[in-house]
Amino acid sequence: MYTSTPRLRRLAWLDNLRIALTVLVVVHHAAQPYGPADWWYVEGQPRAGALATLSAVDGSFFMSLFFFVSAVLIPGSCERHGTRRFLRGRFVRLGIPVVVGALTIVPGLMYAYFTHYRGYPPMPFTRYFTDVYLGLGEEPAGWSGPSWPDLQFGHLWFVQNLLACTVVYVVLRRLGRPLRVRRGPGRAVAPPGHRALVALTVLLAGATFLVRLRYPLDAWVPVLDFLQVEPARVPQYAAFFALGVVAGRQDWLERFDARVGLVWLAVGASGVALLFLAGADSRWFGPGGADVPSAVWAVCESALCVSLCVGLLTLFREFVRGGARWSRELAASSYGVYIIHVPLVVAVQYALAGRGLSAAGSWCAAVVLALPSAFLLAAGLRRLPGLRRVL
């Protein structure tokens, strides 16, 4: 009989994957003004189709994989610490950055955007914060958005959504505890094989297409007037968070067949290559709606999501297993990098504006300047008294 007891030992390769995903997040945001048509804090920059494609590829899988990796560790941590202590730690680790960031980092970014691109008379930051960011003043005539008021959580939406998913997990776990006691220990659930992964892809594609009939990509909605949610990708995020919890309880990370994972990695790599050949702005790819391009993109994105998530997990488990001191340091700083990197990236993008660089040149410069700065700053901040528990 299988007791579903999570393993508590730390996996060095999983830390290495977290580092890679954090780097990819910085790379992704460094490309925002130079490729995709999404709203960003910097406007009017040269653009390149390859960077739009890079953004589409990143968006298809990397946050889903973040949800999965985060969820894998939750069952073991909850068992080890107990429900109350676990939740208290999650509210400290996740809740504090969301609140502090929404009152410092994000309003600073939105104020820069307000000052540079909205065309209103200058105003001091304190007045902007109360009247425009918090919405305590009247909405200015001809308001250009992206929403009113400016209050939002920016890139901290992931931390906020992860906290909400964690709370839901704890509630469901408590509700299901009596059933587990009556039924006793369960049998091991086999890791997914090819058929299960194909079924997952089909289900995700169908759910994604249906959701996007009403909510296209990059349409954000407030849930309970607090959660900042992009419904177009909720099926992927919810599915991979749930799969991460199951994987953590059933030890799928070690039991998963490497041959299956490498096949799906090849599928994902082939899909990425084809996408770069086609271009993310191809007429065959739509952001949402009852049309053929949106249906095609829902299928393609779901296939990329499953194949790249499964493939990268396998790749790092099999070939990137080292736990050197420098990698442990980078892993320890990766969460802090996620929290603080956007102001650094945007500052570099503002500094590069009007310098005559191409889109690719500006993107490379932003990555080279912001990425090491973010890791160094995060490493310094988490050594300050009181911040280690948070960052």
TAPEHU-V185839 format. One record per pair of residues at least 6 apart in sequence whose ideal C-beta (glycine too) atoms are under 8 Angstrom apart, sorted by the first residue. I is the first residue (numbers start at 0). GAP is how many residues later the second one is. D is the distance in whole Angstrom. If there is no record, write none. Layout:
I&GAP&D / I&GAP&D
This chain:
0&183&8 / 0&184&5 / 0&185&8 / 0&186&7 / 1&183&6 / 1&184&6 / 1&185&5 / 1&186&4 / 1&248&8 / 2&182&5 / 3&181&7 / 3&182&6 / 3&184&8 / 3&245&5 / 3&246&7 / 4&74&7 / 5&69&5 / 5&70&4 / 5&73&6 / 5&242&5 / 5&243&6 / 5&245&7 / 6&69&7 / 6&244&6 / 6&247&8 / 7&68&5 / 7&72&6 / 10&242&7 / 11&309&6 / 11&310&6 / 11&311&3 / 11&315&7 / 11&316&8 / 12&303&5 / 12&304&5 / 12&307&6 / 12&308&5 / 13&55&6 / 13&58&7 / 13&239&7 / 13&302&7 / 14&308&7 / 14&312&7 / 14&313&7 / 14&316&4 / 15&300&6 / 15&304&5 / 15&305&8 / 15&306&7 / 15&307&8 / 15&311&6 / 15&315&7 / 16&48&8 / 16&52&6 / 16&295&7 / 16&296&7 / 16&299&4 / 16&303&7 / 17&51&6 / 17&313&6 / 17&316&5 / 18&308&7 / 18&311&5 / 18&312&6 / 18&315&5 / 19&292&8 / 19&296&7 / 20&41&6 / 20&44&6 / 20&45&6 / 20&48&7 / 20&313&8 / 21&312&4 / 21&313&8 / 21&315&5 / 21&316&6 / 22&348&7 / 23&34&6 / 23&38&5 / 24&37&7 / 24&130&8 / 24&313&6 / 24&316&7 / 25&311&7 / 25&315&5 / 25&319&7 / 25&341&7 / 25&344&6 / 25&345&5 / 25&348&6 / 26&27&8 / 26&31&8 / 26&340&6 / 26&344&8 / 27&26&8 / 27&27&6 / 27&30&4 / 27&31&8 / 27&34&7 / 28&126&7 / 28&312&7 / 28&313&6 / 28&316&5 / 29&315&5 / 29&318&8 / 29&319&8 / 29&333&6 / 29&336&4 / 29&337&5 / 29&340&6 / 29&341&8 / 30&20&5 / 30&23&6 / 30&24&6 / 30&332&5 / 31&6&7 / 31&8&4 / 31&10&8 / 31&23&7 / 32&7&5 / 32&9&4 / 32&10&7 / 32&12&4 / 32&316&6 / 32&329&8 / 33&11&6 / 33&12&7 / 33&13&6 / 33&14&6 / 33&17&5 / 33&325&4 / 33&326&8 / 33&328&6 / 33&329&5 / 34&12&6 / 34&13&6 / 34&14&7 / 34&15&7 / 34&16&3 / 34&17&4 / 34&18&8 / 34&19&6 / 34&20&5 / 34&324&7 / 34&328&8 / 35&15&7 / 35&16&5 / 35&19&4 / 35&20&7 / 35&244&8 / 36&15&7 / 37&17&7 / 37&180&5 / 38&107&5 / 38&179&7 / 40&68&5 / 40&69&8 / 40&71&6 / 40&72&5 / 40&301&8 / 40&305&5 / 40&308&8 / 41&304&6 / 41&307&4 / 41&308&6 / 41&311&7 / 42&73&8 / 42&74&5 / 43&309&8 / 44&304&7 / 44&308&6 / 44&314&7 / 44&317&7 / 45&311&8 / 45&312&6 / 45&313&4 / 45&316&7 / 46&312&5 / 47&310&7 / 47&311&4 / 47&312&6 / 47&315&8 / 48&230&5 / 48&231&7 / 48&232&6 / 49&226&7 / 49&310&7 / 50&308&6 / 50&309&7 / 50&312&6 / 51&227&8 / 51&228&5 / 51&229&6 / 52&222&6 / 52&223&5 / 52&226&6 / 52&227&4 / 54&225&7 / 55&219&7 / 55&224&4 / 55&229&8 / 56&215&5 / 56&218&6 / 56&219&8 / 56&223&8 / 56&247&7 / 58&158&8 / 58&174&8 / 58&242&8 / 59&240&8 / 59&241&5 / 59&244&4 / 59&245&5 / 59&248&7 / 60&207&8 / 60&243&6 / 60&244&5 / 60&247&4 / 60&248&6 / 62&95&6 / 62&170&7 / 62&174&7 / 63&169&8 / 63&172&5 / 63&173&6 / 63&175&8 / 63&176&4 / 63&241&5 / 63&245&6 / 64&175&7 / 64&243&7 / 64&244&5 / 64&247&7 / 64&248&8 / 65&92&7 / 66&95&7 / 66&98&7 / 66&170&5 / 66&173&5 / 66&174&4 / 66&177&7 / 67&172&4 / 67&173&7 / 67&175&6 / 67&176&4 / 67&179&7 / 67&241&6 / 67&245&8 / 68&175&7 / 69&92&6 / 69&171&8 / 69&174&7 / 70&94&7 / 70&98&8 / 70&169&7 / 70&170&5 / 70&171&7 / 70&172&8 / 70&173&3 / 70&174&5 / 70&176&8 / 70&177&7 / 71&172&5 / 71&173&8 / 71&175&5 / 71&176&4 / 71&181&7 / 72&175&6 / 73&92&6 / 73&95&6 / 73&170&8 / 73&171&6 / 73&174&6 / 74&170&6 / 74&173&4 / 74&174&5 / 75&172&6 / 76&9&6 / 76&12&8 / 77&8&5 / 77&91&8 / 77&92&7 / 77&95&7 / 80&8&7 / 82&87&6 / 82&90&8 / 82&91&7 / 85&84&7 / 86&79&8 / 86&80&7 / 86&83&6 / 88&300&8 / 89&73&6 / 89&76&5 / 89&77&8 / 90&72&7 / 91&297&6 / 91&298&6 / 92&296&7 / 92&297&6 / 93&65&5 / 93&66&8 / 93&68&6 / 93&69&4 / 93&72&7 / 94&68&6 / 95&294&5 / 96&59&7 / 96&62&6 / 96&242&5 / 96&293&6 / 96&294&8 / 97&55&6 / 97&58&5 / 97&61&5 / 97&62&5 / 97&65&7 / 100&52&7 / 100&53&7 / 100&55&5 / 100&58&8 / 100&238&6 / 101&49&7 / 101&50&8 / 101&51&5 / 101&52&8 / 101&54&7 / 104&49&7 / 104&51&8 / 104&234&8 / 104&235&7 / 104&237&7 / 104&238&6 / 105&46&6 / 105&47&6 / 105&48&4 / 105&50&7 / 106&18&8 / 106&21&8 / 106&22&6 / 106&26&5 / 106&43&7 / 107&17&8 / 107&235&6 / 108&45&6 / 108&233&7 / 108&234&6 / 108&237&6 / 109&23&6 / 109&40&5 / 109&42&7 / 110&14&5 / 110&17&5 / 110&18&8 / 110&22&7 / 111&234&7 / 111&238&7 / 113&6&7 / 113&14&6 / 113&18&7 / 113&36&7 / 114&7&7 / 115&234&8 / 116&27&8 / 117&26&6 / 118&25&8 / 119&20&6 / 122&8&8 / 122&9&8 / 126&10&8 / 129&6&5 / 129&7&7 / 130&6&3 / 130&7&8 / 131&8&8 / 131&17&6 / 131&18&5 / 132&16&6 / 132&17&5 / 132&18&6 / 133&15&6 / 133&17&6 / 134&13&7 / 134&14&3 / 134&15&8 / 134&16&6 / 138&9&5 / 138&10&8 / 146&73&8 / 151&76&6 / 152&7&5 / 152&75&5 / 153&188&6 / 154&183&8 / 154&187&5 / 155&183&7 / 156&63&8 / 156&71&4 / 156&72&8 / 156&73&8 / 157&180&8 / 158&179&8 / 158&180&7 / 159&66&8 / 159&67&6 / 159&68&6 / 160&66&7 / 160&67&8 / 160&68&7 / 160&76&7 / 161&79&8 / 163&63&6 / 164&73&8 / 164&76&5 / 168&76&6 / 179&6&8 / 187&62&6 / 188&57&7 / 188&61&5 / 189&65&8 / 190&56&8 / 190&59&7 / 190&61&5 / 190&64&5 / 190&65&4 / 190&66&7 / 191&8&7 / 191&60&8 / 191&64&8 / 191&68&8 / 192&64&7 / 192&67&6 / 193&66&6 / 193&69&7 / 196&63&7 / 196&67&6 / 196&109&6 / 196&113&6 / 199&39&7 / 199&106&6 / 200&101&5 / 200&102&5 / 200&105&5 / 200&106&8 / 201&100&8 / 202&36&8 / 203&31&6 / 203&32&6 / 203&35&6 / 203&98&4 / 203&101&7 / 203&102&7 / 204&93&5 / 204&94&5 / 204&96&8 / 204&97&4 / 204&98&7 / 205&92&8 / 206&28&4 / 207&24&7 / 207&25&8 / 207&27&5 / 207&28&7 / 207&90&4 / 207&93&7 / 207&94&6 / 208&85&7 / 208&86&5 / 208&89&4 / 208&90&8 / 210&20&5 / 210&21&6 / 210&23&7 / 210&24&6 / 211&20&5 / 211&75&7 / 211&76&3 / 211&77&7 / 211&82&6 / 211&86&6 / 212&75&7 / 212&76&7 / 212&77&6 / 213&17&8 / 213&74&8 / 214&6&7 / 214&15&8 / 214&16&4 / 214&17&5 / 214&73&7 / 215&16&6 / 215&71&4 / 215&72&3 / 215&73&7 / 215&78&8 / 216&13&8 / 216&15&5 / 216&16&8 / 216&70&4 / 216&71&6 / 217&12&7 / 217&14&8 / 217&69&7 / 218&11&7 / 218&12&7 / 218&13&7 / 218&69&8 / 219&8&6 / 219&9&7 / 219&10&5 / 220&8&6 / 220&9&8 / 220&10&6 / 221&6&7 / 221&7&8 / 222&6&5 / 231&55&8 / 231&56&6 / 235&66&7 / 235&69&5 / 239&65&8 / 239&69&7 / 245&6&7 / 246&6&6 / 252&60&7 / 252&64&7 / 253&63&8 / 255&57&7 / 255&58&7 / 255&61&8 / 257&56&6 / 257&59&7 / 257&60&5 / 259&50&8 / 259&54&8 / 260&49&5 / 260&50&6 / 260&52&7 / 260&53&3 / 260&54&7 / 260&56&8 / 260&57&8 / 261&49&7 / 261&52&6 / 261&53&8 / 261&56&8 / 263&42&7 / 263&43&4 / 263&46&4 / 263&47&5 / 263&50&8 / 264&42&7 / 264&43&8 / 264&45&7 / 264&46&3 / 264&47&7 / 264&49&6 / 264&50&6 / 265&45&7 / 266&36&7 / 266&40&4 / 266&44&7 / 267&35&8 / 267&36&6 / 267&39&3 / 267&40&4 / 267&42&8 / 267&43&5 / 268&42&7 / 270&29&7 / 270&32&6 / 270&33&5 / 270&36&7 / 271&32&7 / 271&36&8 / 274&25&7 / 274&29&8 / 277&6&7 / 277&7&8 / 282&10&6 / 283&8&8 / 283&9&5 / 283&12&5 / 283&13&8 / 284&8&6 / 284&11&6 / 284&12&4 / 284&15&7 / 285&6&8 / 285&7&3 / 285&8&3 / 285&9&8 / 285&10&7 / 285&11&5 / 286&7&7 / 286&10&7 / 287&6&5 / 328&50&7 / 329&45&7 / 331&47&8 / 331&50&7 / 332&42&6 / 332&45&4 / 332&46&5 / 332&49&6 / 332&58&8 / 333&44&8 / 334&43&8 / 334&56&6 / 335&41&8 / 335&42&3 / 335&43&8 / 335&45&6 / 335&46&5 / 335&55&4 / 336&37&5 / 336&38&6 / 336&41&5 / 338&39&8 / 338&52&7 / 339&34&6 / 339&37&6 / 339&38&6 / 339&41&7 / 340&29&7 / 340&30&8 / 340&33&4 / 343&26&5 / 343&29&5 / 343&30&5 / 343&33&7 / 344&21&6 / 344&25&5 / 344&29&8 / 346&23&8 / 347&17&7 / 347&18&5 / 347&21&5 / 347&22&5 / 348&13&7 / 348&17&6 / 351&10&5 / 351&13&6 / 351&14&7 / 354&7&8 / 356&8&7 / 377&13&7 / 380&6&6 / 380&10&6 / 381&6&5 / 381&9&4
